[in-house]
Amino acid sequence: MSGSPNRPVRRRTFVLGSAAAAGTAALAGPLALPASAASFGYTDDGSNYVVDTGANLVFKVSKTNGDLTSLVYRGTEYQGYGGKNSHVESGLGTSTVTIAQSGSTILVSVTYGTLKHYYAARSGENNVYVWTNKADTSVSATRYLVRVKAGLFLNDEPDSYTYAPTTIEAADVFAKSDGQTRSKHYSKLRVVDYDYIGWSTGAVGLWMVRSNHEKASGGPFYRSLLRHQSADGGGLYEILYYGENQTEAQRFGLQGPYVIAFTDGGAPSSSLYPGNLTTSWADSLGIFGYVAAGGRGKVAGVGISGRNTAYAYTVRLANSAAQYWGSARSSDGYFSIAGVLPGTYTLTVFKGELSVHSTSVTVNAGATTTLNTITIPSSNDPDNASAIWRIGTWDGTPSGFKNAALMTYAHPSDPRAAAWTGNVVIGSGSETSSFPAYIWKDVNSGLLVYFKLTAAQAAAAHTLRIGVTTAYANGRPRVTVNDWVSAIPSPPTQPSTRSLTVGSYRGNNYTFTYSVPASAWLTDTGQYNVLKIDVVSGSGTTAYLSAGTSIDALDLLA
């Protein structure tokens, strides 16, 4: 929308094809070809409103239910697989559908109960601008799905694909003949990592440019469905609310615009990206819940001190009604978040994906809230604590641990994964890379960590910490140090759905602490102490759906 939040922390083009092709696409021509727009306008074919953008795109919207029933670009029909249309969720049903033209803009309005949905076309552009306003839970509107005909964009990328012959989990995780796994869940990317997703043949590109996710949930590091492909076609998603491994309640209100964009093979114009897109042309269209730029405010921070400059820092604003985020400048921590709805927000500073500071900030319409330098207390960053040994880094992710990178786009059973078992010796130099990112009760519980202590260290009690990023079925670590056994910790609040098997470690970061008495240590400094980590829970089933957890870091404090 007009005044969307500033650019994401990190942008990554997401194109089907080679990295070189993606780079070329990003430099390609504008999203829409210059056009005289002589044919711009709409007609009624009896069943649909037919909108001609005056460029190379003609699309149809059903007068019955608001489905997008046709997407014709340069004479080729792209809409439809499996006999299905493109629509909100799986289709709304009988709706009130109207159309109006205001100068160079055409707006189709769809009302289904309390849900309102909109399509807009601009003269001379090959774009469809889309908004969805979900007011309550009476309609299960969690996504918009563009359904694309089979055979137009066929690629076998290692993420977000479902065409594979063998089902290995539920009805949505599959294995190819070589064992490599595929699922529509395996998005690989966090929301903050992309501006658009889609496909390109080199001559034609079809893209979904995401919205600012103002009314979505889960924050900048959330992963959700992006696209999928099956034997009868493919789909591009804009997720309005996704419940898989979700950490927040659903937000309601207007989301968008998100943009269905055609190009001549290149990337969509950067003017459509979240943070760049301005929609002053939509201010007077009467879109329910729409707030123009003048009704929004801005937050600017002069800097953040106490940062570890080896990490990227993100600043997020969130309340029950809206969320926004922006990157902190690496040199001094300066940040700016624009296009914010008026209200009071919790401002959170993340080191990587780990919250290290929070405060409250109030935003007013038409004004900038300027914040003095934010100082992160040293004690808020677990990495600052002096440790006898540490495995991993405290950044809120399992990054660096064995199989961590693969798990965002593959099932744990994938043959590309290294063995989930294996013990660790402190001082070996491979502690982190040999320690598994995930631990399950039924797969690799009972992992051992070997370490030595000096006489002085063995004479004192120490605190052991294990940080986790999510858990499935209340899985949590119970530790044994030599002959000493910890109590079973209470489970922290975590999402109740699948997580570790559907490409996401992003739950609620939590640190378990264990006070290990001096009597637990071996007094012979030449012997290895043995830390055993078991996952405990009475929930879950078997194998990779047994209780499990994802590891952020673990250390023994000095």
Secondary structure as GFF3:
##gff-version 3
##sequence-region A 1 558
A	DSSP	alpha_helix	19	26	.	.	.	ID=ss1
A	DSSP	beta_strand	41	44	.	.	.	ID=ss2
A	DSSP	beta_strand	48	52	.	.	.	ID=ss3
A	DSSP	beta_strand	57	62	.	.	.	ID=ss4
A	DSSP	beta_strand	68	73	.	.	.	ID=ss5
A	DSSP	beta_strand	76	77	.	.	.	ID=ss6
A	DSSP	beta_strand	87	88	.	.	.	ID=ss7
A	DSSP	beta_strand	96	102	.	.	.	ID=ss8
A	DSSP	beta_strand	105	112	.	.	.	ID=ss9
A	DSSP	beta_strand	115	122	.	.	.	ID=ss10
A	DSSP	beta_strand	127	134	.	.	.	ID=ss11
A	DSSP	beta_strand	143	149	.	.	.	ID=ss12
A	DSSP	beta_strand	166	169	.	.	.	ID=ss13
A	DSSP	beta_strand	173	175	.	.	.	ID=ss14
A	DSSP	beta_strand	181	182	.	.	.	ID=ss15
A	DSSP	three_ten_helix	191	193	.	.	.	ID=ss16
A	DSSP	beta_strand	196	200	.	.	.	ID=ss17
A	DSSP	beta_strand	205	209	.	.	.	ID=ss18
A	DSSP	beta_strand	227	230	.	.	.	ID=ss19
A	DSSP	beta_strand	233	239	.	.	.	ID=ss20
A	DSSP	beta_strand	253	263	.	.	.	ID=ss21
A	DSSP	three_ten_helix	270	272	.	.	.	ID=ss22
A	DSSP	three_ten_helix	280	282	.	.	.	ID=ss23
A	DSSP	three_ten_helix	293	295	.	.	.	ID=ss24
A	DSSP	beta_strand	297	301	.	.	.	ID=ss25
A	DSSP	beta_strand	304	305	.	.	.	ID=ss26
A	DSSP	beta_strand	313	318	.	.	.	ID=ss27
A	DSSP	beta_strand	323	327	.	.	.	ID=ss28
A	DSSP	beta_strand	335	340	.	.	.	ID=ss29
A	DSSP	beta_strand	343	351	.	.	.	ID=ss30
A	DSSP	beta_strand	354	363	.	.	.	ID=ss31
A	DSSP	beta_strand	368	371	.	.	.	ID=ss32
A	DSSP	beta_strand	374	375	.	.	.	ID=ss33
A	DSSP	three_ten_helix	378	380	.	.	.	ID=ss34
A	DSSP	three_ten_helix	382	384	.	.	.	ID=ss35
A	DSSP	beta_strand	387	392	.	.	.	ID=ss36
A	DSSP	three_ten_helix	406	408	.	.	.	ID=ss37
A	DSSP	beta_strand	424	425	.	.	.	ID=ss38
A	DSSP	beta_strand	438	440	.	.	.	ID=ss39
A	DSSP	beta_strand	447	451	.	.	.	ID=ss40
A	DSSP	alpha_helix	455	458	.	.	.	ID=ss41
A	DSSP	beta_strand	462	472	.	.	.	ID=ss42
A	DSSP	beta_strand	476	481	.	.	.	ID=ss43
A	DSSP	beta_strand	484	485	.	.	.	ID=ss44
A	DSSP	beta_strand	510	516	.	.	.	ID=ss45
A	DSSP	three_ten_helix	518	520	.	.	.	ID=ss46
A	DSSP	beta_strand	529	536	.	.	.	ID=ss47
A	DSSP	three_ten_helix	543	545	.	.	.	ID=ss48
A	DSSP	beta_strand	548	557	.	.	.	ID=ss49
###
